[in-house]
Amino acid sequence: MTTIEPLQQHFEDTIAHEHRIEPRDWMPEGYRKTMIRQIGQHAHSEIIGMQPEGNWITRAPSLRRKAILLAKVQDEAGHGMYLYSAAETLGADRADLTDKLVQGRQKYSSIFNYPTLSYADVGVIGWLVDGAAICNQVPLCRSSYGPYARAMIRICKEESFHQRQGYELLMTMMRGTDAQRQMVQSAVDRFWWPSLMMFGPPDEASTNTEQSMAWGIKRHTNDELRQRFVDMSVPQADKLGVTLPDTALKWNAERGHYDFGAVDWDELAAVIGGNGPCNIQRVAHRKAAHDDGAWVREAATAHAAKAAKAAQG
Ligand code: 3HC
């Protein structure tokens, strides 16, 4: 009978040496549970995140813009699939994760509960939301759970394309008419603060960070990554010619970072709690898509059963 101690020790040594935990390795139940939580919610975020921009595919201003947006939204679906597959290596069931999402028992990123009111929002989501995703997810390429870290490497490469296409779209609009410049500024005003909220609550209110850092799941705290995102975005906003909606934004030479204003944590809590502008619509749309796809899943299951029976001869 193998006692737990040597297995626990091997797990801890693996984490301490910054090596990877793989699906067949022994792991504490708490590690498995938080990995399923984080990976599952990350996957949900990718799939729900297809909705806001998907609204603009049929209304893109040119064939080129439509093709770029189609490619981006399809990438997000692929990210969701990689991540659900990574969660399945931990024994999670994809259908069960989807049920938890539509029943509100698992979360997805707050940022996707805001409406996309103009085409400039597509550019701002690429620039700020995918930019925040890059800040948050590049460190996850070094996460201790192997399948998650490896999924992140490919996802981050695609996020870089997402961020660049958004920024280029905005650059083009800023060289356009006054109305286009106002459209961009309005989108920045609406998405700046919700983008900061993507990094999670402040460190002192983060219930998972300490343990996730100890297990090498997270490599930085929420506030550290939020600060990294602000420092990256301010010069980009200057180049773009937009104003970020925060009068407290100021370079602090002593800190070597930008100081910024207070985030509205009550707003984040409300949106996480299901009371954002689009929560009901986003989850209802996800549920309808899942229900509409039931016949495909049933057909695939029936086909697999028939093929298995034929193989048995
Ligand atoms: N939206 C929704 N829920 C959030 C949130 C947000 N912006 N920020 C935090 N939460 C939730 C957490 O999930 C946690 O709830 P739970 O315990 O029920 O899961 C609670 O609020 C407390 O937050 P913690 O800081 O303690 O939680 P974490 O340590 O898990 O940190 C996180 C939150 C930074 C989002 C972390 O889970 C993470 O890095 N996840 C992986 C990346 C990810 O999911 N990104 C989502 C962005 S979408 C995306 O990248 C798609 C791209 O195409 C744009």
Boltz pocket constraint, residues with backbone or C-beta under 6 A from the ligand:
constraints:
  - pocket:
      binder: B
      contacts: [[A, 37], [A, 38], [A, 41], [A, 42], [A, 43], [A, 45], [A, 46], [A, 49], [A, 76], [A, 107], [A, 108], [A, 109], [A, 110], [A, 111], [A, 129], [A, 130], [A, 133], [A, 136], [A, 137], [A, 197], [A, 198], [A, 199], [A, 200], [A, 201], [A, 205], [A, 206], [A, 207], [A, 208], [A, 209], [A, 212], [A, 218], [A, 222], [A, 272]]
      max_distance: 6.0
